[in-house]
């Protein structure tokens, strides 16, 4: 498609309007760093409802915000008048018995082995006043809670593969042969002492 330049103005050919109606500019040109090329399998629709992944046997890292009690309060520490005017400190809590979004095995493990996470009334509480903004403190508190829950997940025992088992067996046999050889040698030395 050729354009005509005349006195600094660009004149479009007569069929330019027809071309623009048939192909939008969005379909014609895509940048190499456009979002759909960077994240090809994601939907750019921000209005769609996010469905939480369901896994009944293990904690998958998803914490539903509607099941938590989130409260905001004034933060302490330096910051001048700002800390007295803005509620930036975040307090997140939930009752472990009523947490239906956690697997039963994880709840049982927390009750038995990590009861120091719980208050006497059975709540898990996480607080954050790390930054000056409420949203960053909320993100930090959720990250703390996620790491706390991940740390209390019971890890399955590691099963060694057959190669490792064979190597360990051979090392044990070699150590046993060496121990018996040393024992025989010491026995011979001691038997010569008493023969004289």
C-alpha positions in Angstrom: 0.0 0.0 0.0 1.7 3.1 -1.2 1.2 6.5 0.4 1.8 9.8 -1.3 3.8 12.5 0.5 3.0 16.1 -0.5 4.2 19.2 1.4 4.7 17.2 4.6 1.3 15.6 4.5 0.7 12.0 4.0 -2.2 11.2 1.7 -3.7 7.8 1.9 -4.7 5.9 -1.2 -8.4 5.9 -2.0 -8.9 2.2 -0.8 -7.3 2.8 2.6 -10.6 3.3 4.3 -11.8 -0.1 2.9 -8.6 -1.8 4.1 -9.0 -0.4 7.7 -12.5 -1.7 7.9 -11.6 -5.2 6.8 -8.5 -5.6 9.1 -8.2 -3.8 12.4 -4.8 -2.7 13.4 -4.9 -5.1 16.3 -5.1 -8.1 14.0 -2.4 -6.8 11.7 0.4 -6.0 14.1 1.4 -7.8 17.3 4.4 -6.8 19.3 6.9 -9.4 20.4 6.3 -8.3 24.0 2.5 -8.3 23.9 0.7 -10.0 26.8 -0.8 -12.7 24.7 2.7 -13.7 23.5 4.2 -13.6 26.9 1.4 -15.5 28.6 -0.2 -17.6 25.8 -2.4 -19.8 28.0 -3.7 -17.1 30.3 -7.0 -15.2 29.9 -6.7 -11.4 30.0 -10.3 -11.1 31.2 -10.0 -9.6 34.7 -13.8 -9.8 35.2 -13.9 -13.6 35.2 -14.3 -15.4 38.5 -11.2 -17.2 39.6 -11.9 -20.8 40.6 -9.8 -22.2 43.4 -7.9 -25.4 42.6 -9.4 -28.3 44.7 -7.1 -30.8 46.3 -8.5 -32.8 49.2 -5.3 -34.6 50.1 -2.7 -31.8 50.2 -2.4 -28.1 50.8 -2.0 -26.4 47.4 -1.2 -22.9 48.6 -4.6 -21.3 47.8 -6.0 -19.3 50.7 -9.6 -18.1 50.2 -9.9 -14.5 51.4 -13.6 -14.8 52.2 -12.9 -17.5 54.8 -10.4 -15.3 56.7 -11.1 -12.6 59.3 -9.0 -9.6 58.1 -8.7 -6.5 60.2 -6.7 -3.3 59.8 -5.2 -1.2 62.6 -2.7 1.6 63.1 0.9 0.5 62.8 3.5 1.2 65.4 7.0 2.4 64.9 8.6 5.3 63.0 6.7 7.2 60.3 5.6 10.4 61.9 2.0 11.5 61.7 1.4 9.1 58.9 1.2 6.0 61.2 -1.4 7.7 63.4 -3.7 8.5 60.5 -3.6 5.4 58.3 -4.6 1.8 59.2 -1.8 -0.1 57.5 -1.2 -3.0 60.0 -2.9 -6.2 58.9 -4.2 -8.9 61.2 -5.4 -12.2 59.6 -7.0 -14.9 61.6 -9.0 -18.0 61.1 -10.4 -20.8 63.3 -8.6 -24.0 62.4 -11.5 -26.2 63.3 -13.8 -24.4 60.9 -11.3 -24.2 58.0 -13.0 -26.4 55.4 -10.5 -25.3 52.7 -7.6 -27.1 54.5 -7.2 -30.9 54.2 -8.0 -32.9 57.4 -4.5 -34.4 57.5 -3.0 -30.9 57.7 -5.4 -29.7 60.4 -4.6 -32.9 62.4 -0.9 -32.4 62.0 -1.2 -28.7 63.2 -3.2 -29.8 66.2 -0.8 -32.6 67.1 2.7 -31.3 66.2 2.4 -27.6 65.7 0.1 -26.4 68.4 2.4 -23.5 69.1 0.8 -21.8 66.0 -2.6 -21.8 67.7 -4.1 -19.4 70.3 -5.9 -21.0 73.3 -9.2 -20.4 71.5 -7.9 -22.3 68.4 -7.2 -19.4 66.0 -4.1 -19.1 63.8 -3.1 -15.4 63.7 -0.7 -13.7 61.4 0.2 -10.0 61.5 2.2 -7.7 59.3 3.2 -4.1 59.5 6.3 -4.3 57.3 5.4 -1.6 54.8 3.6 1.7 54.7 0.7 0.4 52.5 -2.2 -1.7 53.5 -2.2 -3.9 50.3 1.5 -4.8 50.6 1.0 -5.7 54.3 -1.9 -7.9 53.3 0.2 -9.6 50.7 3.0 -10.1 53.2 0.6 -11.5 55.9 -0.8 -14.0 53.3 2.7 -15.0 52.3 3.5 -15.6 56.0 0.4 -17.7 56.5 1.1 -19.7 53.3 4.6 -20.5 54.5 3.4 -21.4 57.9 0.9 -23.8 56.5 3.5 -25.3 54.1 5.9 -25.8 56.9 3.4 -27.9 58.9 2.7 -30.2 56.0 3.8 -33.7 56.7 6.5 -34.6 54.2 6.4 -38.2 52.9 9.4 -40.4 53.7 12.0 -40.5 50.9 12.3 -43.9 49.4 15.7 -44.6 48.0 15.9 -46.0 44.5 17.2 -49.5 43.8 20.7 -48.2 42.8 21.2 -46.5 46.1 20.0 -49.5 48.0 22.5 -51.7 46.2 25.4 -49.3 46.8 24.5 -49.2 50.5 24.3 -53.0 50.7 27.7 -53.4 49.1 29.3 -50.8 51.4 27.9 -52.6 54.4 29.2 -56.0 53.2 32.6 -54.5 52.6 32.7 -52.9 56.0 31.7 -56.3 57.6 34.5 -58.1 55.7 37.0 -55.5 56.8 35.9 -55.7 60.4 36.1 -59.6 60.4 39.6 -59.4 58.7 40.9 -57.0 61.4 39.3 -59.2 64.1 41.1 -62.3 62.7 44.4 -60.5 62.5 44.2 -59.3 66.1 43.2 -62.8 67.2 46.3 -64.2 65.5 48.6 -61.6 67.1 47.1 -62.3 70.6 47.5 -66.1 70.0 51.2 -65.7 69.3 51.7 -63.8 72.5 50.6 -66.7 74.7 52.4 -69.4 72.8 55.9 -68.6 74.1 
